[in-house]
Amino acid sequence: MPKNRFEKVDETQNDAITLTLWKEEEKKLGSVNCPAALSEGKLTSDVTSDKLPAKDAYRSAIRLANTMKVPIVVMDPQELWEAEWGDLYRPVD
């Protein structure tokens, strides 16, 4: 089975779930942002989760994106992405 692929971005996107990863002390953390524009009127403003362990944030993003049938992008300035989650890429212009 092919690995999932996720686009790496530098800022939150309005047309995708954004998974953001960062490190505090030695803990890998993450949060999930869902733009209101993707909610078909169910949200009046963008919603961002509380900070979670990185793996839990990844799983939450997958679950939400699958439910809503929308893509996921990843903000990962500290290079914390785990290879087991899939391939992280930057599009070539």
Buried (B, 14 or more C-beta within 10 A) or exposed (E): EEEEEBBBBEEBBEEBBBBBBBEEEEEBBBBBBBBBEBBEEEEEEBEEBEBBEBEBBBBBBBEBBEEBEBBBBBBBEEEBBEEEBBEBEEEEE
